[in-house]
Amino acid sequence: MTRTIGLAPLTVLELAPPDMVSCAADAGYDCVGLRLLPATPSDPQHDILGDTPLVRETARRLADTGVPVFDIEIFRLKPETRVADYRAALETGARLGAREALVAGQDGDFVRLVDRFAEFCDLAAEYGIATGLEPMPWCEVNDVVAGERVLAAAARPNAGLILDAIHVDRARTDASTLRALDPRHLRYLQLCDAPAERPDDVETLLYQAREARLMPGDGGIDLATMLRAVPRDLPLSLEIPMKALARTMPARERARLMLDKARALLDSIESTR
């Protein structure tokens, strides 16, 4: 079965956005994600908002390769967040053809979080962009159950959930919980693998998630069960940061190997259905 597979920016974060597009095209991906806003202060900083030379070059690469932008990131909803400040990023994302925006819920005040999330959804809708809330174990929205509560309270038609294999596993979300999710709420799944042993401290949790994931099939997460529990046509984004490997293996080579492993996993799942 054909399934859309995209290259997530965290996988090849050493590249500038135009080179991420070229990497995705050369490695055989269906689409690419772009990080328009840095996730951490240590992230590479790019002049990628508005009508900048880098935005124009990214648009040129997209047109030349035919690889579309799937999602943009990362939009954090914190107590101090002003949603209107995200307009420039959403506007740039829309210019580049993005269909999805990744949101992290990081506010312990549930009412305020819901209000901000709804406001963000409305702003994204102005640009034809859907909003995906990604539960992360170290955030206030730490699992899919918490994410569903936010979606229900916000009640926005362009809102949904983004699943990330490592976060689903570390939150101990089982297959029955995934199967119970409304499939209309699922935007896409970020695929990766990781060691079977779950960290018992946030520092290691963050380190694995941001720098030391594994390629599909190389770790201990039961990816086959996870993938069988979600719709067969749910798009995938390969988010597999491997900082140590990146020192010795070029981004294009890593991306191609990851895609080969993901396709092998999908083929094995389909052969046993």
C-alpha positions as a Markdown table, in Angstrom:
| # | Residue | x | y | z |
|---|---|---|---|---|
| 1 | Met | 0.0 | 0.0 | 0.0 |
| 2 | Thr | 1.3 | 3.4 | -0.9 |
| 3 | Arg | 1.7 | 5.8 | 2.0 |
| 4 | Thr | 3.0 | 9.3 | 2.0 |
| 5 | Ile | 6.4 | 9.5 | 3.7 |
| 6 | Gly | 8.1 | 12.9 | 4.5 |
| 7 | Leu | 11.4 | 13.9 | 5.8 |
| 8 | Ala | 11.2 | 15.8 | 9.1 |
| 9 | Pro | 13.6 | 18.8 | 9.6 |
| 10 | Leu | 15.0 | 17.5 | 12.9 |
| 11 | Thr | 16.4 | 14.5 | 11.0 |
| 12 | Val | 18.7 | 16.7 | 9.0 |
| 13 | Leu | 18.9 | 19.8 | 11.1 |
| 14 | Glu | 22.4 | 20.6 | 10.0 |
| 15 | Leu | 21.0 | 21.6 | 6.6 |
| 16 | Ala | 19.5 | 25.0 | 5.7 |
| 17 | Pro | 15.9 | 24.8 | 4.6 |
| 18 | Pro | 16.7 | 24.8 | 0.8 |
| 19 | Asp | 19.1 | 22.0 | 1.3 |
| 20 | Met | 16.5 | 20.0 | 3.3 |
| 21 | Val | 14.3 | 20.2 | 0.2 |
| 22 | Ser | 17.0 | 19.0 | -2.1 |
| 23 | Cys | 17.9 | 16.2 | 0.4 |
| 24 | Ala | 14.3 | 15.0 | 0.5 |
| 25 | Ala | 14.1 | 15.0 | -3.3 |
| 26 | Asp | 17.4 | 13.2 | -3.8 |
| 27 | Ala | 16.6 | 10.6 | -1.1 |
| 28 | Gly | 13.2 | 9.8 | -2.6 |
| 29 | Tyr | 10.8 | 11.3 | -0.1 |
| 30 | Asp | 7.3 | 12.3 | -1.0 |
| 31 | Cys | 7.4 | 15.6 | 0.9 |
| 32 | Val | 9.5 | 17.6 | 3.4 |
| 33 | Gly | 8.9 | 19.4 | 6.7 |
| 34 | Leu | 10.6 | 22.7 | 7.5 |
| 35 | Arg | 11.5 | 24.2 | 10.9 |
| 36 | Leu | 10.7 | 27.9 | 10.5 |
| 37 | Leu | 11.0 | 28.6 | 14.2 |
| 38 | Pro | 13.9 | 27.1 | 16.3 |
| 39 | Ala | 12.8 | 24.6 | 18.9 |
| 40 | Thr | 15.7 | 25.4 | 21.3 |
| 41 | Pro | 18.3 | 28.2 | 21.6 |
| 42 | Ser | 21.0 | 25.8 | 20.3 |
| 43 | Asp | 19.1 | 25.2 | 17.1 |
| 44 | Pro | 20.5 | 26.6 | 13.9 |
| 45 | Gln | 19.1 | 30.1 | 13.2 |
| 46 | His | 17.9 | 30.9 | 9.7 |
| 47 | Asp | 16.4 | 34.0 | 8.2 |
| 48 | Ile | 13.4 | 32.1 | 6.9 |
| 49 | Leu | 10.4 | 34.3 | 7.7 |
| 50 | Gly | 9.0 | 36.8 | 5.2 |
| 51 | Asp | 10.4 | 37.7 | 1.8 |
| 52 | Thr | 14.0 | 36.8 | 2.5 |
| 53 | Pro | 16.6 | 35.4 | 0.1 |
| 54 | Leu | 16.5 | 32.1 | 2.0 |
| 55 | Val | 12.7 | 31.9 | 1.6 |
| 56 | Arg | 13.0 | 32.6 | -2.1 |
| 57 | Glu | 15.7 | 30.0 | -2.6 |
| 58 | Thr | 13.6 | 27.5 | -0.7 |
| 59 | Ala | 10.6 | 28.2 | -2.9 |
| 60 | Arg | 12.8 | 27.8 | -6.0 |
| 61 | Arg | 14.1 | 24.4 | -4.8 |
| 62 | Leu | 10.5 | 23.3 | -4.1 |
| 63 | Ala | 9.5 | 24.3 | -7.6 |
| 64 | Asp | 12.5 | 22.7 | -9.2 |
| 65 | Thr | 12.3 | 19.4 | -7.3 |
| 66 | Gly | 8.5 | 19.0 | -7.2 |
| 67 | Val | 8.7 | 18.0 | -3.5 |
| 68 | Pro | 6.0 | 19.8 | -1.5 |
| 69 | Val | 6.2 | 21.1 | 2.0 |
| 70 | Phe | 4.1 | 19.0 | 4.3 |
| 71 | Asp | 4.4 | 20.6 | 7.7 |
| 72 | Ile | 6.1 | 23.5 | 9.5 |
| 73 | Glu | 7.2 | 23.8 | 13.1 |
| 74 | Ile | 7.5 | 24.5 | 15.9 |
| 75 | Phe | 4.8 | 26.5 | 17.5 |
| 76 | Arg | 4.9 | 26.4 | 21.3 |
| 77 | Leu | 1.9 | 27.5 | 23.4 |
| 78 | Lys | 3.3 | 28.7 | 26.7 |
| 79 | Pro | 1.8 | 30.9 | 29.4 |
| 80 | Glu | 3.5 | 33.9 | 27.9 |
| 81 | Thr | 2.7 | 33.1 | 24.2 |
| 82 | Arg | 1.1 | 35.7 | 22.0 |
| 83 | Val | -0.5 | 33.8 | 19.2 |
| 84 | Ala | -0.5 | 36.8 | 16.9 |
| 85 | Asp | 3.3 | 36.6 | 16.9 |
| 86 | Tyr | 3.1 | 33.4 | 14.9 |
| 87 | Arg | 1.4 | 35.1 | 11.9 |
| 88 | Ala | 4.7 | 35.7 | 10.0 |
| 89 | Ala | 5.7 | 32.0 | 10.3 |
| 90 | Leu | 2.3 | 30.8 | 9.2 |
| 91 | Glu | 2.3 | 33.3 | 6.3 |
| 92 | Thr | 5.7 | 32.1 | 5.2 |
| 93 | Gly | 4.6 | 28.4 | 5.6 |
| 94 | Ala | 1.5 | 29.1 | 3.4 |
| 95 | Arg | 3.7 | 30.8 | 0.8 |
| 96 | Leu | 5.8 | 27.6 | 0.7 |
| 97 | Gly | 2.8 | 25.4 | 0.4 |
| 98 | Ala | 2.7 | 23.9 | 3.9 |
| 99 | Arg | -0.5 | 22.0 | 4.9 |
| 100 | Glu | 0.2 | 21.3 | 8.6 |
| 101 | Ala | 1.6 | 23.2 | 11.6 |
| 102 | Leu | 3.1 | 21.4 | 14.6 |
| 103 | Val | 2.0 | 22.7 | 18.0 |
| 104 | Ala | 3.4 | 21.9 | 21.5 |
| 105 | Gly | 1.0 | 22.5 | 24.4 |
| 106 | Gln | 3.2 | 23.8 | 27.3 |
| 107 | Asp | 0.8 | 25.6 | 29.6 |
| 108 | Gly | -0.5 | 24.1 | 32.9 |
| 109 | Asp | -3.6 | 26.3 | 32.8 |
| 110 | Phe | -6.0 | 24.2 | 30.8 |
| 111 | Val | -8.5 | 27.0 | 30.1 |
| 112 | Arg | -5.8 | 29.3 | 28.8 |
| 113 | Leu | -4.2 | 26.6 | 26.8 |
| 114 | Val | -7.4 | 25.7 | 25.1 |
| 115 | Asp | -8.1 | 29.4 | 24.4 |
| 116 | Arg | -4.6 | 29.8 | 22.9 |
| 117 | Phe | -4.9 | 26.6 | 20.9 |
| 118 | Ala | -8.3 | 27.6 | 19.5 |
| 119 | Glu | -6.9 | 31.1 | 18.6 |
| 120 | Phe | -3.9 | 29.4 | 16.9 |
| 121 | Cys | -6.2 | 27.1 | 14.9 |
| 122 | Asp | -8.2 | 30.1 | 13.7 |
| 123 | Leu | -5.1 | 31.9 | 12.7 |
| 124 | Ala | -3.7 | 28.9 | 10.8 |
| 125 | Ala | -7.1 | 28.4 | 9.1 |
| 126 | Glu | -6.7 | 31.9 | 7.5 |
| 127 | Tyr | -3.8 | 30.4 | 5.6 |
| 128 | Gly | -5.4 | 27.0 | 4.8 |
| 129 | Ile | -3.2 | 25.2 | 7.3 |
| 130 | Ala | -4.3 | 22.4 | 9.7 |
| 131 | Thr | -3.1 | 22.4 | 13.3 |
| 132 | Gly | -1.5 | 19.3 | 14.8 |
| 133 | Leu | -1.1 | 19.1 | 18.6 |
| 134 | Glu | 1.9 | 16.9 | 19.4 |
| 135 | Pro | 1.8 | 15.3 | 22.9 |
| 136 | Met | 5.3 | 15.0 | 24.4 |
| 137 | Pro | 5.9 | 13.3 | 27.8 |
| 138 | Trp | 7.7 | 16.3 | 29.3 |
| 139 | Cys | 5.0 | 18.8 | 28.3 |
| 140 | Glu | 1.7 | 19.6 | 30.0 |
| 141 | Val | 0.0 | 17.9 | 27.0 |
| 142 | Asn | 2.0 | 14.7 | 27.7 |
| 143 | Asp | 0.0 | 12.0 | 25.9 |
| 144 | Val | -2.8 | 11.4 | 23.4 |
| 145 | Val | -5.5 | 11.4 | 26.1 |
| 146 | Ala | -4.5 | 14.9 | 27.2 |
| 147 | Gly | -4.3 | 15.9 | 23.6 |
| 148 | Glu | -7.9 | 14.7 | 22.9 |
| 149 | Arg | -9.1 | 16.8 | 25.9 |
| 150 | Val | -7.7 | 19.9 | 24.3 |
| 151 | Leu | -9.1 | 19.1 | 20.9 |
| 152 | Ala | -12.6 | 18.5 | 22.4 |
| 153 | Ala | -12.5 | 21.7 | 24.4 |
| 154 | Ala | -11.2 | 23.8 | 21.5 |
| 155 | Ala | -13.7 | 22.3 | 19.0 |
| 156 | Arg | -11.9 | 23.6 | 15.8 |
| 157 | Pro | -12.4 | 21.7 | 12.5 |
| 158 | Asn | -8.7 | 22.1 | 11.4 |
| 159 | Ala | -7.3 | 20.7 | 14.7 |
| 160 | Gly | -5.9 | 17.2 | 15.2 |
| 161 | Leu | -3.1 | 15.2 | 16.9 |
| 162 | Ile | 0.4 | 14.4 | 15.7 |
| 163 | Leu | 1.7 | 11.1 | 17.0 |
| 164 | Asp | 5.4 | 10.6 | 17.5 |
| 165 | Ala | 6.5 | 7.0 | 17.9 |
| 166 | Ile | 9.1 | 7.8 | 20.7 |
| 167 | His | 6.6 | 9.9 | 22.6 |
| 168 | Val | 3.8 | 7.4 | 22.3 |
| 169 | Asp | 6.1 | 4.7 | 23.6 |
| 170 | Arg | 7.6 | 6.8 | 26.4 |
| 171 | Ala | 4.1 | 7.8 | 27.5 |
| 172 | Arg | 3.3 | 4.1 | 27.7 |
| 173 | Thr | 0.3 | 4.6 | 25.3 |
| 174 | Asp | -0.9 | 1.2 | 24.3 |
| 175 | Ala | -2.4 | 0.0 | 21.0 |
| 176 | Ser | -6.0 | -0.1 | 22.4 |
| 177 | Thr | -5.7 | 3.6 | 23.3 |
| 178 | Leu | -4.5 | 4.4 | 19.8 |
| 179 | Arg | -7.2 | 2.4 | 18.2 |
| 180 | Ala | -9.8 | 4.3 | 20.2 |
| 181 | Leu | -8.7 | 7.7 | 18.9 |
| 182 | Asp | -11.0 | 9.3 | 16.4 |
| 183 | Pro | -9.2 | 8.7 | 13.0 |
| 184 | Arg | -10.4 | 12.1 | 11.9 |
| 185 | His | -8.2 | 13.7 | 14.6 |
| 186 | Leu | -5.0 | 12.1 | 13.4 |
| 187 | Arg | -2.9 | 14.4 | 11.2 |
| 188 | Tyr | 0.3 | 12.3 | 10.8 |
| 189 | Leu | 2.8 | 10.0 | 12.6 |
| 190 | Gln | 6.4 | 10.8 | 13.2 |
| 191 | Leu | 8.2 | 7.5 | 12.8 |
| 192 | Cys | 11.5 | 6.5 | 14.5 |
| 193 | Asp | 12.8 | 3.8 | 16.8 |
| 194 | Ala | 14.5 | 4.0 | 20.2 |
| 195 | Pro | 16.0 | 1.6 | 22.8 |
| 196 | Ala | 13.4 | -0.5 | 24.5 |
| 197 | Glu | 14.4 | 0.7 | 28.0 |
| 198 | Arg | 12.5 | 3.8 | 28.8 |
| 199 | Pro | 14.4 | 6.6 | 30.5 |
| 200 | Asp | 13.4 | 7.4 | 34.1 |
| 201 | Asp | 14.6 | 11.0 | 34.0 |
| 202 | Val | 13.7 | 14.0 | 31.9 |
| 203 | Glu | 17.2 | 14.8 | 30.8 |
| 204 | Thr | 17.7 | 11.4 | 29.2 |
| 205 | Leu | 14.2 | 11.5 | 27.7 |
| 206 | Leu | 15.0 | 14.8 | 26.0 |
| 207 | Tyr | 18.4 | 13.7 | 24.9 |
| 208 | Gln | 17.1 | 10.6 | 23.2 |
| 209 | Ala | 14.2 | 12.5 | 21.6 |
| 210 | Arg | 16.3 | 15.4 | 20.3 |
| 211 | Glu | 19.6 | 13.8 | 19.5 |
| 212 | Ala | 19.8 | 10.0 | 19.7 |
| 213 | Arg | 16.8 | 8.2 | 18.1 |
| 214 | Leu | 17.2 | 5.0 | 16.0 |
| 215 | Met | 16.2 | 4.1 | 12.5 |
| 216 | Pro | 13.0 | 2.0 | 12.2 |
| 217 | Gly | 13.7 | -1.6 | 13.1 |
| 218 | Asp | 17.0 | -0.9 | 14.9 |
| 219 | Gly | 15.5 | -0.3 | 18.4 |
| 220 | Gly | 13.0 | -1.8 | 20.8 |
| 221 | Ile | 9.8 | 0.1 | 20.1 |
| 222 | Asp | 7.0 | -2.2 | 18.9 |
| 223 | Leu | 6.5 | -0.1 | 15.7 |
| 224 | Ala | 4.5 | -2.8 | 13.9 |
| 225 | Thr | 1.8 | -2.9 | 16.6 |
| 226 | Met | 1.7 | 0.9 | 16.7 |
| 227 | Leu | 1.3 | 1.2 | 13.0 |
| 228 | Arg | -1.4 | -1.4 | 12.9 |
| 229 | Ala | -3.3 | 0.6 | 15.5 |
| 230 | Val | -3.6 | 3.7 | 13.3 |
| 231 | Pro | -5.2 | 4.2 | 9.8 |
| 232 | Arg | -3.2 | 2.5 | 7.0 |
| 233 | Asp | -3.1 | 5.7 | 5.0 |
| 234 | Leu | -1.9 | 8.0 | 7.9 |
| 235 | Pro | 1.0 | 10.0 | 6.5 |
| 236 | Leu | 4.4 | 9.4 | 8.0 |
| 237 | Ser | 7.2 | 11.8 | 8.8 |
| 238 | Leu | 10.6 | 10.3 | 9.5 |
| 239 | Glu | 11.9 | 12.2 | 12.5 |
| 240 | Ile | 15.1 | 10.5 | 13.4 |
| 241 | Pro | 17.8 | 12.8 | 14.8 |
| 242 | Met | 21.1 | 10.9 | 15.2 |
| 243 | Lys | 23.6 | 13.5 | 16.1 |
| 244 | Ala | 26.5 | 11.1 | 16.6 |
| 245 | Leu | 25.9 | 9.5 | 13.2 |
| 246 | Ala | 25.6 | 12.9 | 11.5 |
| 247 | Arg | 29.2 | 13.5 | 12.2 |
| 248 | Thr | 30.3 | 10.7 | 9.9 |
| 249 | Met | 27.4 | 10.1 | 7.5 |
| 250 | Pro | 26.1 | 12.9 | 5.2 |
| 251 | Ala | 22.5 | 13.9 | 5.5 |
| 252 | Arg | 21.4 | 12.6 | 2.1 |
| 253 | Glu | 22.9 | 9.1 | 2.9 |
| 254 | Arg | 21.3 | 9.0 | 6.3 |
| 255 | Ala | 17.9 | 10.1 | 4.9 |
| 256 | Arg | 18.0 | 7.4 | 2.2 |
| 257 | Leu | 18.9 | 4.7 | 4.6 |
| 258 | Met | 16.1 | 5.7 | 7.0 |
| 259 | Leu | 13.6 | 5.7 | 4.1 |
| 260 | Asp | 14.7 | 2.2 | 3.1 |
| 261 | Lys | 14.3 | 0.9 | 6.6 |
| 262 | Ala | 10.8 | 2.6 | 7.0 |
| 263 | Arg | 9.7 | 1.0 | 3.7 |
| 264 | Ala | 11.0 | -2.4 | 4.7 |
| 265 | Leu | 9.0 | -2.1 | 8.0 |
| 266 | Leu | 5.8 | -1.1 | 6.2 |
| 267 | Asp | 6.3 | -4.0 | 3.7 |
| 268 | Ser | 6.7 | -6.5 | 6.5 |
| 269 | Ile | 3.5 | -5.2 | 8.2 |
| 270 | Glu | 1.5 | -5.4 | 5.0 |
| 271 | Ser | 2.7 | -8.9 | 4.3 |
| 272 | Thr | 1.3 | -10.1 | 7.6 |
| 273 | Arg | -2.1 | -8.4 | 7.4 |
